[in-house]
Amino acid sequence: MLVAVAVSFALYAVLLFCYQGPLVNVVRSGGLVFFMLPYFVWEALFPLPINVAATKSTTTFKFEYELYGIEFARLNRVIESPDCHDSDAKQSC
């Protein structure tokens, strides 16, 4: 991933210094999208196994794998809410 970002950044830098035509602002913004493209593709192909939802009073973590949730709770000394005793709700607590 880092190699892809480094290569796209190098190409973007060359593009910024070499192109001085009438559409320079379009090329700059398009180059920025091109620079971020490896990151977007990586996130689409390999999404994170966690989803976080936050409100004023609570933060809910949903884990793709139950073991991640158990380890997260252990490492962060999480206090489970009363509705976390249901087996379906367990993964989201």
N, CA, C and O atoms as a CHARMM CRD file, in Angstrom:
* protein
*
  372
    1    1 MET  N      0.82500  -1.18900   0.00000 PROA 1      0.00000
    2    1 MET  CA     0.00000   0.00000   0.00000 PROA 1      0.00000
    3    1 MET  C      0.86800   1.25100   0.00000 PROA 1      0.00000
    4    1 MET  O      0.61500   2.19200  -0.75200 PROA 1      0.00000
    5    2 LEU  N      1.88400   1.25500   0.84000 PROA 2      0.00000
    6    2 LEU  CA     2.75800   2.42700   0.89900 PROA 2      0.00000
    7    2 LEU  C      3.50800   2.64700  -0.41000 PROA 2      0.00000
    8    2 LEU  O      3.73300   3.79000  -0.81000 PROA 2      0.00000
    9    3 VAL  N      3.89100   1.57700  -1.07200 PROA 3      0.00000
   10    3 VAL  CA     4.58200   1.69900  -2.36300 PROA 3      0.00000
   11    3 VAL  C      3.64700   2.33700  -3.39400 PROA 3      0.00000
   12    3 VAL  O      4.06200   3.21400  -4.15200 PROA 3      0.00000
   13    4 ALA  N      2.39600   1.90000  -3.42300 PROA 4      0.00000
   14    4 ALA  CA     1.42800   2.46500  -4.37100 PROA 4      0.00000
   15    4 ALA  C      1.21100   3.95000  -4.11200 PROA 4      0.00000
   16    4 ALA  O      1.14200   4.73700  -5.05600 PROA 4      0.00000
   17    5 VAL  N      1.10300   4.33700  -2.86100 PROA 5      0.00000
   18    5 VAL  CA     0.93000   5.75000  -2.51500 PROA 5      0.00000
   19    5 VAL  C      2.17800   6.54300  -2.88500 PROA 5      0.00000
   20    5 VAL  O      2.06700   7.64900  -3.41400 PROA 5      0.00000
   21    6 ALA  N      3.35900   6.00000  -2.61700 PROA 6      0.00000
   22    6 ALA  CA     4.60900   6.69800  -2.94600 PROA 6      0.00000
   23    6 ALA  C      4.75300   6.88900  -4.45400 PROA 6      0.00000
   24    6 ALA  O      5.16000   7.95900  -4.90600 PROA 6      0.00000
   25    7 VAL  N      4.42400   5.86700  -5.22900 PROA 7      0.00000
   26    7 VAL  CA     4.52000   5.97700  -6.68700 PROA 7      0.00000
   27    7 VAL  C      3.52900   7.00700  -7.20400 PROA 7      0.00000
   28    7 VAL  O      3.88200   7.83400  -8.04500 PROA 7      0.00000
   29    8 SER  N      2.29800   6.97100  -6.71700 PROA 8      0.00000
   30    8 SER  CA     1.31200   7.94100  -7.19300 PROA 8      0.00000
   31    8 SER  C      1.69200   9.35900  -6.76500 PROA 8      0.00000
   32    8 SER  O      1.46300  10.31100  -7.51100 PROA 8      0.00000
   33    9 PHE  N      2.26900   9.50900  -5.57000 PROA 9      0.00000
   34    9 PHE  CA     2.72000  10.83600  -5.13800 PROA 9      0.00000
   35    9 PHE  C      3.84800  11.34200  -6.03200 PROA 9      0.00000
   36    9 PHE  O      3.87700  12.52300  -6.38100 PROA 9      0.00000
   37   10 ALA  N      4.77300  10.46700  -6.40400 PROA 10     0.00000
   38   10 ALA  CA     5.87800  10.86800  -7.28200 PROA 10     0.00000
   39   10 ALA  C      5.33700  11.29800  -8.64500 PROA 10     0.00000
   40   10 ALA  O      5.77700  12.30600  -9.19700 PROA 10     0.00000
   41   11 LEU  N      4.40500  10.55300  -9.17800 PROA 11     0.00000
   42   11 LEU  CA     3.80700  10.92900 -10.45800 PROA 11     0.00000
   43   11 LEU  C      3.05400  12.25400 -10.34900 PROA 11     0.00000
   44   11 LEU  O      3.10100  13.07500 -11.26500 PROA 11     0.00000
   45   12 TYR  N      2.37600  12.45600  -9.25200 PROA 12     0.00000
   46   12 TYR  CA     1.65800  13.71000  -9.01400 PROA 12     0.00000
   47   12 TYR  C      2.63200  14.88400  -8.92800 PROA 12     0.00000
   48   12 TYR  O      2.36000  15.94900  -9.48300 PROA 12     0.00000
   49   13 ALA  N      3.75100  14.70800  -8.24800 PROA 13     0.00000
   50   13 ALA  CA     4.75500  15.76900  -8.13600 PROA 13     0.00000
   51   13 ALA  C      5.32900  16.11900  -9.50600 PROA 13     0.00000
   52   13 ALA  O      5.49800  17.29500  -9.82800 PROA 13     0.00000
   53   14 VAL  N      5.62600  15.10700 -10.30800 PROA 14     0.00000
   54   14 VAL  CA     6.13400  15.35200 -11.66500 PROA 14     0.00000
   55   14 VAL  C      5.09000  16.10800 -12.47400 PROA 14     0.00000
   56   14 VAL  O      5.41700  17.04400 -13.20300 PROA 14     0.00000
   57   15 LEU  N      3.84100  15.69900 -12.34300 PROA 15     0.00000
   58   15 LEU  CA     2.75000  16.35300 -13.05900 PROA 15     0.00000
   59   15 LEU  C      2.63100  17.81800 -12.66400 PROA 15     0.00000
   60   15 LEU  O      2.41400  18.67000 -13.52600 PROA 15     0.00000
   61   16 LEU  N      2.76600  18.12300 -11.39300 PROA 16     0.00000
   62   16 LEU  CA     2.65500  19.50800 -10.92500 PROA 16     0.00000
   63   16 LEU  C      3.76900  20.38800 -11.47700 PROA 16     0.00000
   64   16 LEU  O      3.53200  21.54300 -11.83000 PROA 16     0.00000
   65   17 PHE  N      4.97600  19.85100 -11.55300 PROA 17     0.00000
   66   17 PHE  CA     6.10600  20.65600 -11.99600 PROA 17     0.00000
   67   17 PHE  C      6.22100  20.74300 -13.51300 PROA 17     0.00000
   68   17 PHE  O      6.74900  21.72300 -14.03900 PROA 17     0.00000
   69   18 CYS  N      5.73800  19.73900 -14.21000 PROA 18     0.00000
   70   18 CYS  CA     5.91200  19.70500 -15.66000 PROA 18     0.00000
   71   18 CYS  C      4.78800  20.39100 -16.43300 PROA 18     0.00000
   72   18 CYS  O      5.04600  20.98600 -17.47900 PROA 18     0.00000
   73   19 TYR  N      3.58500  20.32600 -15.96200 PROA 19     0.00000
   74   19 TYR  CA     2.46100  20.85900 -16.72300 PROA 19     0.00000
   75   19 TYR  C      2.19900  22.30500 -16.33000 PROA 19     0.00000
   76   19 TYR  O      1.97100  22.59800 -15.15700 PROA 19     0.00000
   77   20 GLN  N      2.23100  23.20900 -17.30400 PROA 20     0.00000
   78   20 GLN  CA     1.96400  24.62900 -17.06800 PROA 20     0.00000
   79   20 GLN  C      0.90000  25.14800 -18.03700 PROA 20     0.00000
   80   20 GLN  O      0.85100  26.34400 -18.32100 PROA 20     0.00000
   81   21 GLY  N      0.06100  24.26700 -18.53600 PROA 21     0.00000
   82   21 GLY  CA    -0.94100  24.62800 -19.53500 PROA 21     0.00000
   83   21 GLY  C     -2.12100  25.37600 -18.95700 PROA 21     0.00000
   84   21 GLY  O     -2.13600  25.72700 -17.77700 PROA 21     0.00000
   85   22 PRO  N     -3.12600  25.62100 -19.81100 PROA 22     0.00000
   86   22 PRO  CA    -4.27900  26.42200 -19.39700 PROA 22     0.00000
   87   22 PRO  C     -5.18600  25.71300 -18.36600 PROA 22     0.00000
   88   22 PRO  O     -5.96100  26.37800 -17.67800 PROA 22     0.00000
   89   23 LEU  N     -5.10100  24.41900 -18.25600 PROA 23     0.00000
   90   23 LEU  CA    -5.94900  23.68600 -17.31900 PROA 23     0.00000
   91   23 LEU  C     -5.17100  23.23900 -16.08700 PROA 23     0.00000
   92   23 LEU  O     -5.41500  22.15300 -15.56100 PROA 23     0.00000
   93   24 VAL  N     -4.25200  24.05400 -15.63000 PROA 24     0.00000
   94   24 VAL  CA    -3.36800  23.67700 -14.53500 PROA 24     0.00000
   95   24 VAL  C     -4.15600  23.36400 -13.25400 PROA 24     0.00000
   96   24 VAL  O     -3.79500  22.43800 -12.52700 PROA 24     0.00000
   97   25 ASN  N     -5.21500  24.11100 -12.96900 PROA 25     0.00000
   98   25 ASN  CA    -6.00400  23.84300 -11.75500 PROA 25     0.00000
   99   25 ASN  C     -6.76000  22.52100 -11.86400 PROA 25     0.00000
  100   25 ASN  O     -6.89500  21.80100 -10.87400 PROA 25     0.00000
  101   26 VAL  N     -7.25000  22.19900 -13.05100 PROA 26     0.00000
  102   26 VAL  CA    -7.93000  20.92500 -13.26700 PROA 26     0.00000
  103   26 VAL  C     -6.94100  19.77500 -13.10100 PROA 26     0.00000
  104   26 VAL  O     -7.26200  18.75200 -12.49600 PROA 26     0.00000
  105   27 VAL  N     -5.74900  19.94900 -13.63800 PROA 27     0.00000
  106   27 VAL  CA    -4.72000  18.92000 -13.52900 PROA 27     0.00000
  107   27 VAL  C     -4.30400  18.73800 -12.07200 PROA 27     0.00000
  108   27 VAL  O     -4.07300  17.61200 -11.63200 PROA 27     0.00000
  109   28 ARG  N     -4.20700  19.81500 -11.33200 PROA 28     0.00000
  110   28 ARG  CA    -3.83700  19.71900  -9.91800 PROA 28     0.00000
  111   28 ARG  C     -4.88700  18.96000  -9.11300 PROA 28     0.00000
  112   28 ARG  O     -4.54300  18.07600  -8.32900 PROA 28     0.00000
  113   29 SER  N     -6.16200  19.29400  -9.29800 PROA 29     0.00000
  114   29 SER  CA    -7.20800  18.60000  -8.54100 PROA 29     0.00000
  115   29 SER  C     -7.35800  17.15100  -9.01300 PROA 29     0.00000
  116   29 SER  O     -7.57000  16.25300  -8.19900 PROA 29     0.00000
  117   30 GLY  N     -7.24800  16.92200 -10.32100 PROA 30     0.00000
  118   30 GLY  CA    -7.29900  15.55400 -10.83600 PROA 30     0.00000
  119   30 GLY  C     -6.12000  14.73700 -10.34500 PROA 30     0.00000
  120   30 GLY  O     -6.25900  13.54700 -10.06100 PROA 30     0.00000
  121   31 GLY  N     -4.97100  15.36500 -10.24400 PROA 31     0.00000
  122   31 GLY  CA    -3.78500  14.68800  -9.72100 PROA 31     0.00000
  123   31 GLY  C     -3.95900  14.32000  -8.26200 PROA 31     0.00000
  124   31 GLY  O     -3.48200  13.27600  -7.81800 PROA 31     0.00000
  125   32 LEU  N     -4.63700  15.17200  -7.52000 PROA 32     0.00000
  126   32 LEU  CA    -4.88500  14.86900  -6.11600 PROA 32     0.00000
  127   32 LEU  C     -5.78300  13.64300  -5.97200 PROA 32     0.00000
  128   32 LEU  O     -5.55100  12.79500  -5.11100 PROA 32     0.00000
  129   33 VAL  N     -6.80000  13.55400  -6.81300 PROA 33     0.00000
  130   33 VAL  CA    -7.66500  12.37000  -6.80100 PROA 33     0.00000
  131   33 VAL  C     -6.84600  11.14100  -7.17700 PROA 33     0.00000
  132   33 VAL  O     -6.98500  10.08600  -6.55900 PROA 33     0.00000
  133   34 PHE  N     -5.99400  11.27500  -8.18800 PROA 34     0.00000
  134   34 PHE  CA    -5.13400  10.16500  -8.60200 PROA 34     0.00000
  135   34 PHE  C     -4.20000   9.74400  -7.45900 PROA 34     0.00000
  136   34 PHE  O     -3.95300   8.55500  -7.25800 PROA 34     0.00000
  137   35 PHE  N     -3.69300  10.71700  -6.72600 PROA 35     0.00000
  138   35 PHE  CA    -2.80600  10.43900  -5.59600 PROA 35     0.00000
  139   35 PHE  C     -3.51400   9.63700  -4.50900 PROA 35     0.00000
  140   35 PHE  O     -2.90200   8.76700  -3.88900 PROA 35     0.00000
  141   36 MET  N     -4.80000   9.91700  -4.26800 PROA 36     0.00000
  142   36 MET  CA    -5.55100   9.22800  -3.23300 PROA 36     0.00000
  143   36 MET  C     -6.18000   7.92300  -3.71000 PROA 36     0.00000
  144   36 MET  O     -6.68300   7.15500  -2.89000 PROA 36     0.00000
  145   37 LEU  N     -6.16600   7.65300  -5.00400 PROA 37     0.00000
  146   37 LEU  CA    -6.81200   6.47000  -5.56600 PROA 37     0.00000
  147   37 LEU  C     -6.33300   5.15000  -4.95500 PROA 37     0.00000
  148   37 LEU  O     -7.17700   4.30400  -4.66100 PROA 37     0.00000
  149   38 PRO  N     -5.04000   4.92200  -4.74700 PROA 38     0.00000
  150   38 PRO  CA    -4.62100   3.65200  -4.12700 PROA 38     0.00000
  151   38 PRO  C     -5.24900   3.42800  -2.74900 PROA 38     0.00000
  152   38 PRO  O     -5.59600   2.30000  -2.39800 PROA 38     0.00000
  153   39 TYR  N     -5.39300   4.49500  -1.97900 PROA 39     0.00000
  154   39 TYR  CA    -6.01700   4.38200  -0.65900 PROA 39     0.00000
  155   39 TYR  C     -7.48600   3.97800  -0.78500 PROA 39     0.00000
  156   39 TYR  O     -7.95200   3.08700  -0.07500 PROA 39     0.00000
  157   40 PHE  N     -8.20900   4.63300  -1.68700 PROA 40     0.00000
  158   40 PHE  CA    -9.62900   4.32000  -1.87300 PROA 40     0.00000
  159   40 PHE  C     -9.82500   2.88600  -2.35300 PROA 40     0.00000
  160   40 PHE  O    -10.72900   2.19300  -1.88600 PROA 40     0.00000
  161   41 VAL  N     -8.98900   2.44100  -3.27500 PROA 41     0.00000
  162   41 VAL  CA    -9.08900   1.06900  -3.77800 PROA 41     0.00000
  163   41 VAL  C     -8.79000   0.08100  -2.65700 PROA 41     0.00000
  164   41 VAL  O     -9.49200  -0.92100  -2.51900 PROA 41     0.00000
  165   42 TRP  N     -7.76800   0.34400  -1.86000 PROA 42     0.00000
  166   42 TRP  CA    -7.40900  -0.53700  -0.75100 PROA 42     0.00000
  167   42 TRP  C     -8.56400  -0.64500   0.24700 PROA 42     0.00000
  168   42 TRP  O     -8.89400  -1.74600   0.68700 PROA 42     0.00000
  169   43 GLU  N     -9.17500   0.47400   0.60600 PROA 43     0.00000
  170   43 GLU  CA   -10.28600   0.46100   1.54900 PROA 43     0.00000
  171   43 GLU  C    -11.50100  -0.26500   0.98200 PROA 43     0.00000
  172   43 GLU  O    -12.24500  -0.89800   1.73200 PROA 43     0.00000
  173   44 ALA  N    -11.71100  -0.18400  -0.32300 PROA 44     0.00000
  174   44 ALA  CA   -12.84300  -0.88300  -0.94800 PROA 44     0.00000
  175   44 ALA  C    -12.61000  -2.39400  -0.97100 PROA 44     0.00000
  176   44 ALA  O    -13.53700  -3.17300  -0.74900 PROA 44     0.00000
  177   45 LEU  N    -11.38400  -2.79900  -1.23800 PROA 45     0.00000
  178   45 LEU  CA   -11.08500  -4.22700  -1.32000 PROA 45     0.00000
  179   45 LEU  C    -10.91300  -4.88100   0.04700 PROA 45     0.00000
  180   45 LEU  O    -11.28100  -6.04200   0.23000 PROA 45     0.00000
  181   46 PHE  N    -10.36000  -4.15000   1.00200 PROA 46     0.00000
  182   46 PHE  CA   -10.07700  -4.69500   2.32900 PROA 46     0.00000
  183   46 PHE  C    -10.63300  -3.76200   3.40800 PROA 46     0.00000
  184   46 PHE  O     -9.86600  -3.04100   4.04600 PROA 46     0.00000
  185   47 PRO  N    -11.95600  -3.76200   3.62200 PROA 47     0.00000
  186   47 PRO  CA   -12.53200  -2.87400   4.64400 PROA 47     0.00000
  187   47 PRO  C    -12.11100  -3.28800   6.04700 PROA 47     0.00000
  188   47 PRO  O    -11.80000  -4.45200   6.29900 PROA 47     0.00000
  189   48 LEU  N    -12.10800  -2.33100   6.94100 PROA 48     0.00000
  190   48 LEU  CA   -11.76000  -2.61600   8.33200 PROA 48     0.00000
  191   48 LEU  C    -12.83500  -3.48400   8.98000 PROA 48     0.00000
  192   48 LEU  O    -14.01900  -3.31200   8.68900 PROA 48     0.00000
  193   49 PRO  N    -12.44600  -4.40500   9.84700 PROA 49     0.00000
  194   49 PRO  CA   -13.42000  -5.30600  10.47800 PROA 49     0.00000
  195   49 PRO  C    -14.10400  -4.69100  11.69500 PROA 49     0.00000
  196   49 PRO  O    -14.49500  -5.41600  12.61000 PROA 49     0.00000
  197   50 ILE  N    -14.25500  -3.36400  11.72100 PROA 50     0.00000
  198   50 ILE  CA   -14.89000  -2.68800  12.85100 PROA 50     0.00000
  199   50 ILE  C    -15.74400  -1.54000  12.32000 PROA 50     0.00000
  200   50 ILE  O    -15.40000  -0.90200  11.32500 PROA 50     0.00000
  201   51 ASN  N    -16.85700  -1.29100  12.99900 PROA 51     0.00000
  202   51 ASN  CA   -17.71600  -0.16700  12.68200 PROA 51     0.00000
  203   51 ASN  C    -17.98500   0.57100  13.97800 PROA 51     0.00000
  204   51 ASN  O    -18.33500  -0.04700  14.98400 PROA 51     0.00000
  205   52 VAL  N    -17.82600   1.87900  13.96600 PROA 52     0.00000
  206   52 VAL  CA   -18.00100   2.68400  15.16800 PROA 52     0.00000
  207   52 VAL  C    -19.13100   3.67400  14.94000 PROA 52     0.00000
  208   52 VAL  O    -19.15100   4.38000  13.93200 PROA 52     0.00000
  209   53 ALA  N    -20.06900   3.72500  15.87400 PROA 53     0.00000
  210   53 ALA  CA   -21.16000   4.69000  15.83600 PROA 53     0.00000
  211   53 ALA  C    -21.14600   5.45700  17.15400 PROA 53     0.00000
  212   53 ALA  O    -21.15500   4.85900  18.23000 PROA 53     0.00000
  213   54 ALA  N    -21.12500   6.77600  17.06300 PROA 54     0.00000
  214   54 ALA  CA   -21.04600   7.58600  18.27900 PROA 54     0.00000
  215   54 ALA  C    -22.22100   8.55100  18.35500 PROA 54     0.00000
  216   54 ALA  O    -22.62800   9.14400  17.35600 PROA 54     0.00000
  217   55 THR  N    -22.75800   8.69300  19.56700 PROA 55     0.00000
  218   55 THR  CA   -23.78500   9.68300  19.86100 PROA 55     0.00000
  219   55 THR  C    -23.26800  10.54500  20.99900 PROA 55     0.00000
  220   55 THR  O    -22.11700  10.41000  21.41400 PROA 55     0.00000
  221   56 LYS  N    -24.11700  11.43300  21.50400 PROA 56     0.00000
  222   56 LYS  CA   -23.68300  12.29500  22.60300 PROA 56     0.00000
  223   56 LYS  C    -23.29400  11.50500  23.85100 PROA 56     0.00000
  224   56 LYS  O    -22.33200  11.85100  24.53700 PROA 56     0.00000
  225   57 SER  N    -24.04600  10.44600  24.13900 PROA 57     0.00000
  226   57 SER  CA   -23.81900   9.74000  25.39900 PROA 57     0.00000
  227   57 SER  C    -23.19600   8.35200  25.25300 PROA 57     0.00000
  228   57 SER  O    -22.73500   7.78700  26.24400 PROA 57     0.00000
  229   58 THR  N    -23.17100   7.78400  24.03600 PROA 58     0.00000
  230   58 THR  CA   -22.64200   6.42800  23.88200 PROA 58     0.00000
  231   58 THR  C    -21.77500   6.31200  22.63800 PROA 58     0.00000
  232   58 THR  O    -21.87000   7.10300  21.69900 PROA 58     0.00000
  233   59 THR  N    -20.94400   5.31200  22.67200 PROA 59     0.00000
  234   59 THR  CA   -20.16500   4.90900  21.50700 PROA 59     0.00000
  235   59 THR  C    -20.33600   3.40900  21.35700 PROA 59     0.00000
  236   59 THR  O    -20.08400   2.64900  22.29200 PROA 59     0.00000
  237   60 THR  N    -20.77100   2.98400  20.16400 PROA 60     0.00000
  238   60 THR  CA   -21.01400   1.57000  19.91900 PROA 60     0.00000
  239   60 THR  C    -19.99800   1.04600  18.92800 PROA 60     0.00000
  240   60 THR  O    -19.79000   1.63200  17.86600 PROA 60     0.00000
  241   61 PHE  N    -19.36700  -0.05500  19.27800 PROA 61     0.00000
  242   61 PHE  CA   -18.40900  -0.71000  18.40500 PROA 61     0.00000
  243   61 PHE  C    -19.02700  -2.00900  17.91600 PROA 61     0.00000
  244   61 PHE  O    -19.52200  -2.80600  18.71200 PROA 61     0.00000
  245   62 LYS  N    -18.99800  -2.22000  16.60900 PROA 62     0.00000
  246   62 LYS  CA   -19.47400  -3.48100  16.04400 PROA 62     0.00000
  247   62 LYS  C    -18.29600  -4.14000  15.33600 PROA 62     0.00000
  248   62 LYS  O    -17.64200  -3.53900  14.48300 PROA 62     0.00000
  249   63 PHE  N    -18.04400  -5.38600  15.71300 PROA 63     0.00000
  250   63 PHE  CA   -16.89600  -6.11000  15.18600 PROA 63     0.00000
  251   63 PHE  C    -17.35300  -7.21900  14.26000 PROA 63     0.00000
  252   63 PHE  O    -18.35900  -7.88000  14.51800 PROA 63     0.00000
  253   64 GLU  N    -16.61500  -7.42100  13.18500 PROA 64     0.00000
  254   64 GLU  CA   -16.92700  -8.49700  12.25300 PROA 64     0.00000
  255   64 GLU  C    -16.70000  -9.86400  12.89900 PROA 64     0.00000
  256   64 GLU  O    -17.42900 -10.81800  12.62500 PROA 64     0.00000
  257   65 TYR  N    -15.70600  -9.94500  13.74000 PROA 65     0.00000
  258   65 TYR  CA   -15.37000 -11.19800  14.40800 PROA 65     0.00000
  259   65 TYR  C    -15.53200 -11.02600  15.91300 PROA 65     0.00000
  260   65 TYR  O    -15.05200 -10.04600  16.48300 PROA 65     0.00000
  261   66 GLU  N    -16.20200 -11.96800  16.55200 PROA 66     0.00000
  262   66 GLU  CA   -16.46900 -11.87800  17.98700 PROA 66     0.00000
  263   66 GLU  C    -15.18000 -11.81900  18.80000 PROA 66     0.00000
  264   66 GLU  O    -15.12400 -11.13600  19.82300 PROA 66     0.00000
  265   67 LEU  N    -14.15200 -12.52600  18.35800 PROA 67     0.00000
  266   67 LEU  CA   -12.88300 -12.52200  19.07700 PROA 67     0.00000
  267   67 LEU  C    -12.28000 -11.11600  19.15100 PROA 67     0.00000
  268   67 LEU  O    -11.68200 -10.75500  20.16500 PROA 67     0.00000
  269   68 TYR  N    -12.43200 -10.32000  18.08700 PROA 68     0.00000
  270   68 TYR  CA   -11.94600  -8.93300  18.10900 PROA 68     0.00000
  271   68 TYR  C    -12.65100  -8.14600  19.21700 PROA 68     0.00000
  272   68 TYR  O    -12.01600  -7.39100  19.95400 PROA 68     0.00000
  273   69 GLY  N    -13.96100  -8.33100  19.32400 PROA 69     0.00000
  274   69 GLY  CA   -14.73000  -7.62100  20.33900 PROA 69     0.00000
  275   69 GLY  C    -14.33100  -8.01400  21.74400 PROA 69     0.00000
  276   69 GLY  O    -14.22300  -7.16400  22.62700 PROA 69     0.00000
  277   70 ILE  N    -14.11500  -9.28700  21.95000 PROA 70     0.00000
  278   70 ILE  CA   -13.71100  -9.78000  23.27100 PROA 70     0.00000
  279   70 ILE  C    -12.34400  -9.21100  23.64700 PROA 70     0.00000
  280   70 ILE  O    -12.14900  -8.75000  24.77100 PROA 70     0.00000
  281   71 GLU  N    -11.40700  -9.24300  22.71600 PROA 71     0.00000
  282   71 GLU  CA   -10.06100  -8.72200  22.98100 PROA 71     0.00000
  283   71 GLU  C    -10.08500  -7.21300  23.18600 PROA 71     0.00000
  284   71 GLU  O     -9.38300  -6.69300  24.05300 PROA 71     0.00000
  285   72 PHE  N    -10.88700  -6.50600  22.39300 PROA 72     0.00000
  286   72 PHE  CA   -11.03500  -5.05500  22.54200 PROA 72     0.00000
  287   72 PHE  C    -11.56400  -4.71800  23.94000 PROA 72     0.00000
  288   72 PHE  O    -11.04100  -3.82800  24.61100 PROA 72     0.00000
  289   73 ALA  N    -12.59300  -5.43000  24.36600 PROA 73     0.00000
  290   73 ALA  CA   -13.17400  -5.19900  25.69000 PROA 73     0.00000
  291   73 ALA  C    -12.16100  -5.49000  26.78800 PROA 73     0.00000
  292   73 ALA  O    -12.07300  -4.75300  27.76900 PROA 73     0.00000
  293   74 ARG  N    -11.39600  -6.56600  26.62100 PROA 74     0.00000
  294   74 ARG  CA   -10.40100  -6.92400  27.63200 PROA 74     0.00000
  295   74 ARG  C     -9.30700  -5.86500  27.72600 PROA 74     0.00000
  296   74 ARG  O     -8.93500  -5.45300  28.82400 PROA 74     0.00000
  297   75 LEU  N     -8.79500  -5.42700  26.58800 PROA 75     0.00000
  298   75 LEU  CA    -7.69600  -4.46000  26.59200 PROA 75     0.00000
  299   75 LEU  C     -8.13500  -3.07400  27.07100 PROA 75     0.00000
  300   75 LEU  O     -7.34000  -2.33800  27.65400 PROA 75     0.00000
  301   76 ASN  N     -9.38000  -2.72500  26.82900 PROA 76     0.00000
  302   76 ASN  CA    -9.87400  -1.39700  27.19300 PROA 76     0.00000
  303   76 ASN  C    -10.72100  -1.38900  28.45200 PROA 76     0.00000
  304   76 ASN  O    -11.28500  -0.35900  28.82200 PROA 76     0.00000
  305   77 ARG  N    -10.81100  -2.53100  29.10700 PROA 77     0.00000
  306   77 ARG  CA   -11.59400  -2.66300  30.34600 PROA 77     0.00000
  307   77 ARG  C    -12.99100  -2.08700  30.17100 PROA 77     0.00000
  308   77 ARG  O    -13.43700  -1.25200  30.95700 PROA 77     0.00000
  309   78 VAL  N    -13.68000  -2.55300  29.11400 PROA 78     0.00000
  310   78 VAL  CA   -15.00700  -2.06100  28.77100 PROA 78     0.00000
  311   78 VAL  C    -16.04200  -2.57600  29.75100 PROA 78     0.00000
  312   78 VAL  O    -16.03500  -3.75000  30.12000 PROA 78     0.00000
  313   79 ILE  N    -16.93100  -1.69000  30.16900 PROA 79     0.00000
  314   79 ILE  CA   -18.05800  -2.08000  31.01500 PROA 79     0.00000
  315   79 ILE  C    -19.24500  -2.27400  30.08700 PROA 79     0.00000
  316   79 ILE  O    -19.67400  -1.33900  29.41100 PROA 79     0.00000
  317   80 GLU  N    -19.77200  -3.48900  30.05700 PROA 80     0.00000
  318   80 GLU  CA   -20.87300  -3.79400  29.15600 PROA 80     0.00000
  319   80 GLU  C    -22.17500  -3.21200  29.68400 PROA 80     0.00000
  320   80 GLU  O    -22.41500  -3.17800  30.89100 PROA 80     0.00000
  321   81 SER  N    -23.01700  -2.75200  28.75200 PROA 81     0.00000
  322   81 SER  CA   -24.33300  -2.26200  29.13100 PROA 81     0.00000
  323   81 SER  C    -25.25800  -3.45000  29.36100 PROA 81     0.00000
  324   81 SER  O    -24.94700  -4.55100  28.90600 PROA 81     0.00000
  325   82 PRO  N    -26.38500  -3.27000  30.05100 PROA 82     0.00000
  326   82 PRO  CA   -27.27700  -4.38900  30.37000 PROA 82     0.00000
  327   82 PRO  C    -27.79300  -5.14300  29.14900 PROA 82     0.00000
  328   82 PRO  O    -28.04100  -6.34500  29.24300 PROA 82     0.00000
  329   83 ASP  N    -27.96300  -4.47800  28.00300 PROA 83     0.00000
  330   83 ASP  CA   -28.49100  -5.17100  26.82800 PROA 83     0.00000
  331   83 ASP  C    -27.43000  -5.99400  26.10700 PROA 83     0.00000
  332   83 ASP  O    -27.71900  -6.55900  25.05200 PROA 83     0.00000
  333   84 CYS  N    -26.24000  -6.08000  26.62600 PROA 84     0.00000
  334   84 CYS  CA   -25.16700  -6.83300  25.98700 PROA 84     0.00000
  335   84 CYS  C    -25.16600  -8.30400  26.36400 PROA 84     0.00000
  336   84 CYS  O    -24.26900  -9.03900  25.95100 PROA 84     0.00000
  337   85 HSD  N    -26.12500  -8.74300  27.11900 PROA 85     0.00000
  338   85 HSD  CA   -26.15200 -10.14300  27.52200 PROA 85     0.00000
  339   85 HSD  C    -26.88500 -11.01600  26.51900 PROA 85     0.00000
  340   85 HSD  O    -26.82700 -12.24200  26.60900 PROA 85     0.00000
  341   86 ASP  N    -27.56700 -10.40800  25.57300 PROA 86     0.00000
  342   86 ASP  CA   -28.21400 -11.15300  24.49700 PROA 86     0.00000
  343   86 ASP  C    -27.14100 -11.60800  23.51400 PROA 86     0.00000
  344   86 ASP  O    -26.23200 -10.83900  23.19900 PROA 86     0.00000
  345   87 SER  N    -27.23000 -12.83800  23.02600 PROA 87     0.00000
  346   87 SER  CA   -26.18300 -13.37000  22.15300 PROA 87     0.00000
  347   87 SER  C    -26.08100 -12.60700  20.83900 PROA 87     0.00000
  348   87 SER  O    -24.98800 -12.49800  20.28500 PROA 87     0.00000
  349   88 ASP  N    -27.19800 -12.07000  20.32000 PROA 88     0.00000
  350   88 ASP  CA   -27.14800 -11.29200  19.07800 PROA 88     0.00000
  351   88 ASP  C    -26.52900  -9.92500  19.30300 PROA 88     0.00000
  352   88 ASP  O    -25.84000  -9.40300  18.42700 PROA 88     0.00000
  353   89 ALA  N    -26.76500  -9.34600  20.45800 PROA 89     0.00000
  354   89 ALA  CA   -26.24200  -8.01500  20.76100 PROA 89     0.00000
  355   89 ALA  C    -24.81000  -8.06500  21.23500 PROA 89     0.00000
  356   89 ALA  O    -24.14400  -7.03100  21.26700 PROA 89     0.00000
  357   90 LYS  N    -24.30900  -9.24000  21.60700 PROA 90     0.00000
  358   90 LYS  CA   -22.98200  -9.38000  22.18400 PROA 90     0.00000
  359   90 LYS  C    -21.89100  -8.81800  21.27600 PROA 90     0.00000
  360   90 LYS  O    -20.95400  -8.17900  21.75600 PROA 90     0.00000
  361   91 GLN  N    -22.00300  -9.04900  19.97600 PROA 91     0.00000
  362   91 GLN  CA   -20.96700  -8.57600  19.06800 PROA 91     0.00000
  363   91 GLN  C    -20.94000  -7.06600  18.95000 PROA 91     0.00000
  364   91 GLN  O    -19.89200  -6.51000  18.62200 PROA 91     0.00000
  365   92 SER  N    -22.03100  -6.38200  19.20000 PROA 92     0.00000
  366   92 SER  CA   -22.04800  -4.94300  19.04800 PROA 92     0.00000
  367   92 SER  C    -21.72400  -4.21100  20.34500 PROA 92     0.00000
  368   92 SER  O    -21.73000  -2.98000  20.36800 PROA 92     0.00000
  369   93 CYS  N    -21.44400  -4.92900  21.41100 PROA 93     0.00000
  370   93 CYS  CA   -21.14400  -4.27900  22.69200 PROA 93     0.00000
  371   93 CYS  C    -19.66300  -4.20400  22.94800 PROA 93     0.00000
  372   93 CYS  O    -19.24100  -3.68600  23.98100 PROA 93     0.00000
